[in-house]
Amino acid sequence: VNLHINETAVSVTYCDLASCVRVFQDERDSAIPLRNGGLDEDNQLVLMLDETRYGQESEAVPLKDHPFTRTSLGAWKKKHPNTKVLESLPQQDGDPQWVVP
């Protein structure tokens, strides 16, 4: 998920195969153009930024790490009851549509 919030670009990455989360931030004027670049030989997520591939856990990714909390949705909503959650709905053209349920 690539967002631009309060003048900060934030990208959240998650690899379900390795159960790895990493969140990046940058001081650009729009969302970070970070994309899924496939999987490496160990079945870990590869990220693509400006046509260059980086392992999700690589220190070579030219973005700052952003602090995050990993928790269950139930625990988060209990602590933050007014939270809005984005949900991806598949589209016929294959591109997801993001909605707030």
Secondary structure as GFF3:
##gff-version 3
##sequence-region A 1 101
A	DSSP	beta_strand	2	5	.	.	.	ID=ss1
A	DSSP	beta_strand	8	15	.	.	.	ID=ss2
A	DSSP	beta_strand	20	26	.	.	.	ID=ss3
A	DSSP	beta_strand	34	39	.	.	.	ID=ss4
A	DSSP	beta_strand	45	49	.	.	.	ID=ss5
A	DSSP	beta_strand	52	55	.	.	.	ID=ss6
A	DSSP	beta_strand	64	65	.	.	.	ID=ss7
A	DSSP	alpha_helix	73	79	.	.	.	ID=ss8
A	DSSP	beta_strand	87	89	.	.	.	ID=ss9
A	DSSP	beta_strand	97	99	.	.	.	ID=ss10
###
